[in-house]
């Protein structure tokens, strides 16, 4: 009880200058085509000057995008800004050329139109700019949004899924303002909390089981989530979708970039209220948000000790419990889904990635930070992975602060943290893992479906200030696994390639060719691009007289159809 008295005393001071407002709920977009406009805007957060923002189809944040697994969707991202940007589909398994990385730049006042097939499981994902050196600034100003994917497995469960009624997006961001009420990007004075862009929000919820889809969209801050009075809740999902069974919790630590789907049972609490908190006083040192951001008392960050959020408990949302909906969910399911994890015995490569600090050594908490002793370069590919391969990545943190490590292009599983089995809340599909200071985390991952010898995927710290400062690398997925003849998102009978084996020419028949052209890539057995052609008519014949004898891969891409087949000269 004493801890709650202290917490509420702190909150009285912190929120004295604000009046509580209803939590903003982003509107939704669904269908097969999505038009997203990044544009400048402004919001009146504080008295005095309005704050300049970047929004997506509005002044701040973006709409919640609803997708169904298996659908083919067309995005058109209009950059209405006066500077370049990108749009990264964080957590989605898409081709590297559609990932929205720093290699997929959208110049000012142009449009980028990737078409993707939704391959991911039901879950909560997000989208945000990823322009190298500008990610923190553009995301801090408000360019981000939630993606919700649905699939038959999730739909068969009795879960809250009425968006805005019993199923709520919760985007948590800490922000700093200068004397003119403008956002400050790189600073440790992030002492204002925004939830869906709202300061100190309240939310009316029904007296039943409600679902909170929580995203830590902060630049650096880690949150320790829980409810007033240690009211229990259940985690049912992590970054890449549902867990196998609900996990009963009173606390959940969430690092930048991570997502968690939570169920809280409010049955019987009608006309009462309960607060959703971050219990920062319980965070161990060595984490941004704890009393000391450095482990073992090492290091400091300018302005950190004076930030009233650090090492403190503070309210995120004031929940006001109202009457039940017409069809309330009142129970927590016992089981969720069966996860299909890669086999550890099939891992063929173990990679070691070492996180270190430059300049002042491992006690430096403000960086610049390095991966394998190097700062990011757009022109350097750090390594290549083989498509179809299973790998172990060993992330060794030799710095005094924890780093949230994010991998693009796939979901991984955590094998161990500091040699110990991960907590049940961390045993699902993940794309971000918080690597504790002076510890090692091992990840298991498989490279499926997409390979590209030219466009890399990224891996990086998801503390955006660290990422922009060079704590990032990139990898290619090349070649194909032995024994895989066809990798396709369409029907292999739609294409005919002959003769095979071939000699002087190779002919491709693809009846779908009409108003749409197709791209034809011929790659060597190691995944290197030999030639690239645009196919506008069918059949289409390629001169192969200069190829040396051997195994090649013909990849045909047309809209949402992708087919890769072995061919031999």
C-alpha positions as CSV (number, residue, x, y, z in Angstrom):
1,X,0.0,0.0,0.0
2,X,2.9,2.3,0.8
3,X,4.3,2.0,-2.7
4,X,1.0,3.1,-4.2
5,X,0.8,6.1,-1.9
6,X,4.3,7.1,-3.1
7,X,3.3,6.5,-6.7
8,X,0.2,8.6,-6.5
9,X,2.1,11.4,-4.8
10,X,4.5,11.5,-7.7
11,X,1.7,11.5,-10.2
12,X,-0.1,14.4,-8.5
13,X,3.1,16.5,-9.1
14,X,3.7,15.2,-12.6
15,X,0.1,15.6,-13.9
16,X,-0.7,18.8,-12.1
17,X,-0.4,20.9,-15.2
18,X,-2.6,18.7,-17.4
19,X,-6.3,17.9,-17.5
20,X,-7.3,14.4,-18.3
21,X,-8.5,13.8,-21.9
22,X,-10.2,10.8,-23.5
23,X,-7.7,8.5,-25.2
24,X,-7.5,9.0,-28.9
25,X,-8.2,5.9,-30.9
26,X,-6.8,5.9,-34.4
27,X,-9.3,5.2,-37.2
28,X,-8.9,2.0,-39.3
29,X,-8.1,1.3,-42.9
30,X,-8.9,-2.1,-44.5
31,X,-9.2,-3.6,-48.0
32,X,-6.6,-4.4,-50.7
33,X,-5.3,-0.9,-51.4
34,X,-3.9,1.6,-48.9
35,X,-3.0,5.2,-49.6
36,X,-0.8,6.7,-46.9
37,X,0.2,10.4,-46.9
38,X,3.1,11.5,-44.8
39,X,2.5,15.2,-44.2
40,X,3.5,18.0,-41.8
41,X,0.9,19.0,-39.2
42,X,0.6,20.6,-35.8
43,X,-0.9,19.7,-32.4
44,X,-1.8,21.8,-29.3
45,X,-0.1,19.6,-26.7
46,X,0.8,22.5,-24.2
47,X,-0.4,26.0,-23.6
48,X,1.3,28.5,-25.9
49,X,2.8,27.5,-29.2
50,X,1.4,24.5,-31.1
51,X,3.9,21.7,-31.7
52,X,5.0,20.9,-35.3
53,X,4.3,17.2,-36.1
54,X,4.5,14.6,-38.9
55,X,1.3,12.5,-39.3
56,X,0.1,9.8,-41.7
57,X,-3.2,10.8,-43.2
58,X,-3.6,13.3,-40.3
59,X,-1.6,15.5,-37.9
60,X,-0.1,12.8,-35.7
61,X,0.5,9.1,-36.0
62,X,-1.4,7.1,-38.6
63,X,-4.4,4.9,-39.1
64,X,-4.5,1.4,-37.8
65,X,-4.1,-0.9,-40.9
66,X,-6.2,-4.1,-40.8
67,X,-4.8,-7.0,-42.9
68,X,-5.7,-10.6,-43.4
69,X,-3.1,-13.4,-43.7
70,X,-2.9,-14.6,-47.3
71,X,-4.2,-11.3,-48.9
72,X,-2.2,-9.5,-51.5
73,X,-2.3,-5.7,-50.8
74,X,-1.1,-2.6,-52.6
75,X,0.4,0.2,-50.6
76,X,0.9,3.7,-52.0
77,X,3.1,5.8,-49.6
78,X,2.9,9.5,-50.7
79,X,5.8,11.6,-49.3
80,X,4.2,15.0,-48.9
81,X,7.2,16.2,-46.9
82,X,10.0,18.4,-48.1
83,X,12.6,15.8,-47.3
84,X,13.2,12.1,-48.1
85,X,11.7,9.4,-45.9
86,X,10.9,5.6,-46.0
87,X,8.2,3.5,-44.7
88,X,9.2,0.3,-42.8
89,X,6.6,-2.5,-42.1
90,X,8.0,-3.4,-38.8
91,X,7.7,-7.1,-38.1
92,X,6.3,-8.1,-41.5
93,X,7.9,-10.8,-43.6
94,X,8.2,-9.1,-46.9
95,X,10.8,-9.0,-49.7
96,X,13.8,-6.8,-48.9
97,X,12.9,-4.4,-51.8
98,X,9.5,-3.8,-50.1
99,X,10.7,-3.7,-46.5
100,X,11.0,0.1,-46.3
101,X,14.6,0.1,-45.1
102,X,17.1,2.9,-45.7
103,X,17.5,1.4,-49.2
104,X,13.9,2.1,-50.1
105,X,14.1,5.9,-50.0
106,X,11.0,7.9,-51.0
107,X,12.1,11.2,-52.2
108,X,10.2,14.4,-51.3
109,X,6.9,14.7,-53.1
110,X,7.1,11.3,-54.7
111,X,5.2,8.0,-54.1
112,X,6.4,4.5,-53.3
113,X,4.0,1.6,-54.2
114,X,5.1,-1.8,-52.9
115,X,2.8,-4.7,-53.3
116,X,3.0,-7.5,-50.7
117,X,1.4,-10.7,-49.8
118,X,0.6,-11.0,-46.1
119,X,2.4,-14.0,-44.8
120,X,2.5,-13.2,-41.1
121,X,0.4,-14.7,-38.3
122,X,-2.3,-12.8,-36.6
123,X,-0.8,-10.2,-34.3
124,X,0.1,-6.6,-33.7
125,X,2.8,-5.0,-35.9
126,X,3.6,-1.4,-36.8
127,X,4.9,0.9,-39.5
128,X,7.3,3.9,-39.3
129,X,9.9,5.8,-41.3
130,X,13.4,4.2,-41.4
131,X,15.6,6.8,-43.2
132,X,19.1,6.5,-41.9
133,X,20.1,9.4,-39.7
134,X,16.5,10.7,-39.7
135,X,14.5,7.8,-38.1
136,X,14.4,9.2,-34.6
137,X,13.4,12.7,-35.8
138,X,10.6,11.6,-38.1
139,X,9.2,9.0,-35.6
140,X,9.5,11.5,-32.7
141,X,7.4,14.0,-34.6
142,X,4.6,11.4,-35.0
143,X,5.1,9.3,-38.1
144,X,4.1,5.8,-36.9
145,X,1.0,3.5,-36.9
146,X,-0.3,0.1,-35.9
147,X,-0.9,-2.9,-38.2
148,X,-3.3,-5.6,-37.0
149,X,-3.2,-8.9,-38.9
150,X,-6.0,-11.5,-38.6
151,X,-6.0,-15.2,-39.5
152,X,-8.3,-18.2,-39.1
153,X,-6.4,-19.6,-36.0
154,X,-6.9,-16.3,-34.1
155,X,-10.5,-15.9,-35.3
156,X,-11.4,-19.3,-34.0
157,X,-10.6,-18.2,-30.4
158,X,-13.0,-16.5,-28.1
159,X,-11.1,-13.2,-27.7
160,X,-12.0,-9.5,-27.7
161,X,-11.7,-8.1,-31.2
162,X,-14.2,-5.3,-31.5
163,X,-11.8,-2.4,-32.3
164,X,-12.3,0.6,-30.0
165,X,-14.9,-1.2,-27.9
166,X,-13.0,-4.1,-26.2
167,X,-9.9,-4.2,-28.3
168,X,-7.7,-1.1,-28.0
169,X,-4.4,0.0,-29.6
170,X,-2.0,1.5,-27.0
171,X,1.0,3.4,-28.5
172,X,3.3,4.5,-25.6
173,X,5.8,7.3,-26.4
174,X,7.9,9.5,-24.1
175,X,8.6,12.9,-25.5
176,X,10.6,16.0,-24.7
177,X,9.6,19.6,-25.5
178,X,11.8,22.7,-25.8
179,X,10.9,26.2,-24.5
180,X,8.8,26.8,-27.7
181,X,6.8,23.6,-27.2
182,X,8.6,21.8,-30.1
183,X,9.7,18.2,-29.9
184,X,13.3,17.6,-29.0
185,X,14.7,14.4,-30.6
186,X,18.0,13.4,-29.0
187,X,17.7,14.1,-25.3
188,X,17.3,12.3,-22.0
189,X,14.7,14.8,-20.9
190,X,11.8,12.8,-22.3
191,X,9.5,13.5,-19.3
192,X,6.1,13.7,-21.0
193,X,4.2,10.5,-21.8
194,X,1.9,10.3,-24.9
195,X,-0.5,7.4,-25.3
196,X,-1.8,7.4,-28.9
197,X,-0.7,11.1,-28.9
198,X,-2.7,11.9,-25.8
199,X,-1.2,13.3,-22.5
200,X,-2.6,11.7,-19.3
201,X,-5.6,9.9,-21.1
202,X,-8.7,8.3,-19.7
203,X,-10.4,5.4,-21.4
204,X,-13.9,4.0,-20.9
205,X,-13.8,0.2,-21.0
206,X,-16.5,-2.5,-20.4
207,X,-16.7,-4.6,-17.3
208,X,-15.4,-7.7,-19.0
209,X,-12.2,-9.0,-20.6
210,X,-10.6,-6.3,-22.7
211,X,-7.6,-6.5,-25.0
212,X,-4.8,-4.0,-25.1
213,X,-2.4,-4.1,-28.0
214,X,0.6,-2.3,-26.5
215,X,3.4,-0.9,-28.6
216,X,6.5,0.7,-27.1
217,X,7.0,3.4,-29.7
218,X,9.5,5.4,-27.6
219,X,12.9,6.5,-28.8
220,X,14.8,5.0,-25.9
221,X,12.6,4.3,-22.9
222,X,11.7,0.9,-21.5
223,X,8.4,0.4,-19.6
224,X,7.5,-2.0,-16.8
225,X,3.8,-2.5,-17.4
226,X,1.2,-3.4,-14.7
227,X,-2.1,-2.3,-13.1
228,X,-3.0,-0.5,-9.9
229,X,-3.1,-2.8,-6.9
230,X,-1.2,-5.5,-8.8
231,X,-4.4,-6.5,-10.6
232,X,-3.4,-9.5,-12.7
233,X,-3.4,-9.6,-16.5
234,X,-2.6,-12.1,-19.2
235,X,-0.2,-11.8,-22.1
236,X,-1.5,-13.6,-25.1
237,X,0.8,-12.2,-27.9
238,X,4.3,-10.9,-28.5
239,X,5.9,-9.2,-31.5
240,X,5.0,-11.8,-34.1
241,X,1.6,-13.0,-32.9
242,X,0.0,-15.2,-30.3
243,X,1.7,-17.3,-27.7
244,X,0.9,-20.9,-27.2
245,X,-0.9,-20.2,-23.9
246,X,-1.8,-17.1,-22.0
247,X,0.9,-16.0,-19.4
248,X,-0.5,-14.8,-16.1
249,X,1.4,-11.6,-15.0
250,X,1.5,-8.6,-12.8
251,X,4.5,-7.0,-14.6
252,X,5.7,-7.0,-18.2
253,X,8.9,-5.2,-19.3
254,X,8.5,-3.7,-22.9
255,X,11.5,-2.3,-24.8
256,X,11.4,0.1,-27.8
257,X,9.9,-1.6,-30.8
258,X,8.4,-4.5,-28.9
259,X,4.7,-5.2,-28.8
260,X,2.5,-7.2,-26.4
261,X,-1.2,-8.2,-26.5
262,X,-2.7,-8.2,-23.1
263,X,-6.0,-9.4,-21.7
264,X,-7.3,-7.8,-18.4
265,X,-10.4,-9.2,-16.8
266,X,-12.5,-6.3,-15.5
267,X,-15.7,-8.3,-14.8
268,X,-17.4,-7.1,-11.7
269,X,-15.7,-3.7,-11.6
270,X,-18.5,-1.7,-13.2
271,X,-18.5,2.0,-12.1
272,X,-15.0,1.6,-10.7
273,X,-11.7,2.7,-12.2
274,X,-8.2,1.2,-12.4
275,X,-4.9,2.7,-13.6
276,X,-2.5,1.2,-16.1
277,X,1.0,2.0,-15.0
278,X,4.7,1.8,-15.7
279,X,6.5,0.7,-12.6
280,X,9.8,2.3,-13.3
281,X,11.0,2.0,-9.7
282,X,11.2,-1.7,-10.2
283,X,13.4,-1.6,-13.3
284,X,16.9,-3.0,-12.6
285,X,19.8,-0.7,-13.3
286,X,21.4,-0.9,-16.7
287,X,18.1,-0.1,-18.5
288,X,16.9,3.2,-19.9
289,X,14.1,4.1,-17.6
290,X,15.6,2.8,-14.4
291,X,17.1,5.0,-11.6
292,X,20.5,4.4,-13.1
293,X,20.8,3.6,-16.9
294,X,24.2,2.0,-16.4
295,X,24.8,-1.5,-14.9
296,X,26.9,-1.7,-11.8
297,X,26.8,2.1,-11.4
298,X,28.7,2.6,-14.6
299,X,28.3,5.7,-16.8
300,X,25.7,8.3,-17.0
301,X,23.7,10.2,-19.6
302,X,23.5,14.0,-19.7
303,X,20.1,15.2,-18.2
304,X,19.1,11.6,-17.2
305,X,19.2,12.0,-13.4
306,X,17.0,15.1,-13.5
307,X,14.2,13.4,-15.5
308,X,11.3,12.9,-13.2
309,X,10.2,9.6,-14.9
310,X,13.5,7.7,-14.4
311,X,13.3,5.2,-11.6
312,X,9.7,6.2,-10.8
313,X,6.2,4.8,-11.1
314,X,3.8,6.7,-13.4
315,X,0.3,6.3,-14.8
316,X,-0.2,5.5,-18.5
317,X,-4.0,5.3,-18.7
318,X,-6.8,5.9,-16.3
319,X,-9.4,3.1,-17.1
320,X,-13.0,3.9,-16.2
321,X,-15.1,0.7,-16.1
322,X,-18.6,0.9,-17.7
323,X,-21.3,-1.6,-18.5
324,X,-20.6,-4.7,-20.6
325,X,-21.0,-4.8,-24.3
326,X,-23.8,-6.9,-25.9
327,X,-21.6,-9.9,-26.4
328,X,-19.0,-9.7,-23.7
329,X,-15.9,-11.9,-23.4
330,X,-15.7,-12.8,-19.7
331,X,-13.1,-15.7,-19.6
332,X,-9.5,-16.1,-20.5
333,X,-8.8,-19.0,-23.0
334,X,-6.7,-21.8,-21.6
335,X,-4.8,-22.4,-24.9
336,X,-4.0,-20.3,-28.0
337,X,-2.1,-21.7,-30.9
338,X,0.7,-24.2,-31.7
339,X,3.9,-22.4,-32.6
340,X,5.9,-24.0,-35.5
341,X,9.4,-23.3,-34.3
342,X,12.5,-24.1,-36.5
343,X,14.4,-27.2,-35.4
344,X,17.5,-26.3,-33.4
345,X,19.2,-29.4,-34.9
346,X,18.8,-27.9,-38.4
347,X,20.9,-24.9,-37.6
348,X,23.9,-24.7,-39.9
349,X,25.5,-21.4,-38.8
350,X,26.2,-19.6,-35.6
351,X,26.9,-15.9,-35.9
352,X,28.3,-13.7,-33.2
353,X,27.3,-10.1,-33.1
354,X,29.1,-8.0,-30.4
355,X,27.6,-4.8,-29.2
356,X,30.2,-2.3,-28.0
357,X,30.8,1.3,-27.2
358,X,33.3,3.4,-29.0
359,X,35.3,6.3,-27.7
360,X,34.9,6.2,-23.9
361,X,34.7,2.4,-23.7
362,X,32.1,0.1,-22.3
363,X,31.1,2.6,-19.6
364,X,29.8,5.1,-22.2
365,X,26.0,5.2,-22.2
366,X,25.5,7.8,-24.9
367,X,27.6,6.1,-27.7
368,X,28.3,6.0,-30.5
369,X,27.7,2.3,-30.2
370,X,29.1,-0.3,-32.6
371,X,28.2,-3.8,-33.9
372,X,31.2,-6.0,-34.4
373,X,33.4,-3.0,-34.0
374,X,31.9,-1.2,-36.9
375,X,29.5,1.7,-37.4
376,X,26.8,1.4,-40.1
377,X,27.6,1.9,-43.8
378,X,25.0,1.8,-46.5
379,X,27.7,0.4,-48.8
380,X,28.8,-2.5,-46.6
381,X,26.9,-5.8,-46.4
382,X,28.0,-7.5,-43.2
383,X,27.2,-11.1,-44.2
384,X,24.9,-13.2,-46.4
385,X,22.5,-15.9,-45.2
386,X,21.3,-18.8,-47.4
387,X,17.6,-19.0,-48.1
388,X,16.0,-22.0,-46.4
389,X,18.8,-22.1,-43.8
390,X,18.3,-22.1,-40.0
391,X,20.9,-20.0,-38.0
392,X,21.7,-19.1,-34.4
393,X,22.6,-15.5,-33.8
394,X,24.6,-14.9,-30.6
395,X,24.2,-11.2,-29.5
396,X,26.9,-10.3,-27.0
397,X,26.3,-7.0,-25.2
398,X,29.6,-5.6,-23.9
399,X,28.2,-2.3,-22.9
400,X,26.8,-1.0,-19.6
401,X,23.3,-0.4,-21.0
402,X,20.7,-2.8,-22.4
403,X,19.9,-2.6,-26.1
404,X,16.7,-3.7,-27.9
405,X,18.0,-5.6,-30.9
406,X,15.7,-5.8,-34.0
407,X,16.0,-8.0,-37.0
408,X,14.2,-7.1,-40.3
409,X,12.6,-9.7,-42.6
410,X,11.7,-12.4,-40.2
411,X,10.6,-13.5,-36.7
412,X,13.0,-15.3,-34.4
413,X,12.8,-17.3,-31.2
414,X,14.9,-16.6,-28.1
415,X,17.0,-19.6,-27.1
416,X,18.4,-18.1,-23.9
417,X,19.3,-14.9,-22.1
418,X,22.5,-14.9,-20.1
419,X,22.5,-18.7,-20.3
420,X,19.0,-18.9,-18.9
421,X,15.7,-20.0,-20.6
422,X,13.6,-16.9,-21.5
423,X,10.5,-16.1,-19.5
424,X,7.3,-17.5,-20.8
425,X,6.3,-14.0,-22.1
426,X,9.4,-14.1,-24.4
427,X,8.9,-17.6,-25.8
428,X,6.8,-16.6,-28.8
429,X,7.7,-15.2,-32.2
430,X,9.9,-12.1,-31.8
431,X,11.6,-9.4,-33.9
432,X,12.9,-7.3,-31.0
433,X,14.8,-8.6,-27.9
434,X,16.2,-6.5,-25.1
435,X,19.8,-7.6,-24.6
436,X,20.8,-6.9,-21.0
437,X,24.1,-5.1,-20.2
438,X,27.1,-7.4,-20.1
439,X,25.1,-10.4,-21.1
440,X,24.6,-12.6,-24.2
441,X,21.3,-13.6,-25.9
442,X,21.0,-16.4,-28.4
443,X,18.3,-16.3,-31.2
444,X,17.1,-19.0,-33.5
445,X,15.8,-18.0,-37.0
446,X,15.1,-19.4,-40.4
447,X,15.3,-17.5,-43.7
448,X,12.2,-18.4,-45.7
449,X,10.5,-17.3,-49.0
450,X,12.6,-14.3,-50.2
451,X,16.1,-13.9,-51.4
452,X,17.7,-11.0,-53.1
453,X,21.4,-10.7,-54.0
454,X,21.3,-6.9,-54.1
455,X,18.9,-5.5,-51.5
456,X,19.8,-6.2,-47.8
457,X,17.7,-6.5,-44.7
458,X,18.7,-4.5,-41.6
459,X,19.6,-5.5,-38.0
460,X,20.0,-2.7,-35.4
461,X,19.4,-1.4,-31.9
462,X,15.9,0.0,-31.7
463,X,16.9,2.8,-29.4
464,X,16.4,5.2,-32.3
465,X,19.2,7.5,-31.2
466,X,21.6,4.6,-31.2
467,X,20.4,3.4,-34.6
468,X,20.7,6.8,-36.2
469,X,24.2,7.1,-34.7
470,X,25.3,3.9,-36.5
471,X,24.4,1.0,-34.3
472,X,23.1,-1.0,-37.3
473,X,24.2,-3.6,-39.9
474,X,22.7,-5.3,-42.9
475,X,22.6,-8.8,-44.4
476,X,21.6,-10.4,-47.7
477,X,19.5,-13.5,-48.1
478,X,20.9,-15.3,-51.2
479,X,20.6,-18.6,-53.0
480,X,18.2,-21.3,-52.2
481,X,18.2,-24.3,-49.9
482,X,19.1,-27.7,-51.3
483,X,16.1,-29.7,-52.5
484,X,13.7,-26.7,-53.0
485,X,12.6,-26.5,-56.6
486,X,9.8,-24.0,-56.4
487,X,9.2,-21.1,-54.0
488,X,6.1,-19.4,-55.0
489,X,3.3,-17.1,-53.8
490,X,1.2,-18.0,-56.8
491,X,0.5,-21.1,-58.9
492,X,3.6,-22.7,-60.4
493,X,1.4,-24.0,-63.3
494,X,1.1,-20.4,-64.6
495,X,4.7,-20.4,-65.9
496,X,6.6,-22.6,-68.3
497,X,10.3,-22.4,-68.7
498,X,12.0,-24.4,-71.5
499,X,14.2,-26.0,-72.5
500,X,15.5,-27.2,-69.2
501,X,18.4,-28.0,-69.3
502,X,19.0,-25.2,-71.9
503,X,21.9,-24.2,-74.1
504,X,21.9,-21.0,-76.2
505,X,18.5,-19.7,-75.2
506,X,15.9,-19.9,-72.4
507,X,12.2,-19.3,-73.1
508,X,9.7,-18.2,-70.5
509,X,5.9,-18.5,-71.0
510,X,3.8,-16.5,-68.6
511,X,0.2,-16.1,-69.8
512,X,-0.6,-13.5,-67.1
513,X,1.5,-10.9,-69.0
514,X,-1.0,-8.3,-70.3
515,X,-1.3,-4.8,-68.9
516,X,1.3,-5.7,-66.3
517,X,4.9,-6.4,-67.1
518,X,7.1,-9.0,-65.3
519,X,10.6,-8.9,-64.0
520,X,12.9,-11.8,-64.9
521,X,16.0,-12.3,-62.8
522,X,18.5,-15.0,-63.6
523,X,20.7,-15.8,-60.6
524,X,23.7,-18.0,-60.1
525,X,23.6,-20.9,-57.6
526,X,25.2,-18.6,-55.0
527,X,22.5,-16.1,-55.4
528,X,24.4,-13.5,-57.5
529,X,22.4,-11.7,-60.1
530,X,23.5,-12.5,-63.6
531,X,20.9,-10.6,-65.6
532,X,17.7,-8.6,-65.1
533,X,15.0,-8.3,-67.9
534,X,11.6,-6.8,-68.2
535,X,9.1,-9.2,-69.8
536,X,6.3,-7.4,-71.7
537,X,5.1,-10.3,-74.0
538,X,4.8,-14.0,-73.6
539,X,6.6,-16.1,-74.6
540,X,9.9,-14.3,-73.9
541,X,13.3,-15.6,-75.0
542,X,16.6,-14.8,-73.3
543,X,20.1,-15.2,-74.9
544,X,22.0,-17.5,-72.6
545,X,25.0,-18.2,-74.9
546,X,27.5,-16.5,-72.6
547,X,26.5,-18.5,-69.5
548,X,29.0,-21.1,-68.3
549,X,27.5,-24.5,-67.6
550,X,25.9,-25.0,-64.2
551,X,22.9,-24.5,-62.0
552,X,20.9,-21.2,-62.1
553,X,17.7,-19.8,-60.7
554,X,15.1,-18.1,-62.8
555,X,12.9,-15.7,-60.7
556,X,9.7,-14.2,-62.2
557,X,8.0,-11.4,-60.4
558,X,4.6,-10.0,-61.5
559,X,2.5,-8.1,-59.1
560,X,1.9,-10.4,-56.2
561,X,3.2,-13.5,-58.1
562,X,6.7,-14.6,-57.3
563,X,8.1,-17.8,-58.7
564,X,11.6,-19.1,-58.5
565,X,12.7,-22.3,-60.4
566,X,15.9,-24.2,-60.9
567,X,17.3,-24.2,-64.4
568,X,20.5,-25.8,-65.8
569,X,22.8,-25.0,-68.6
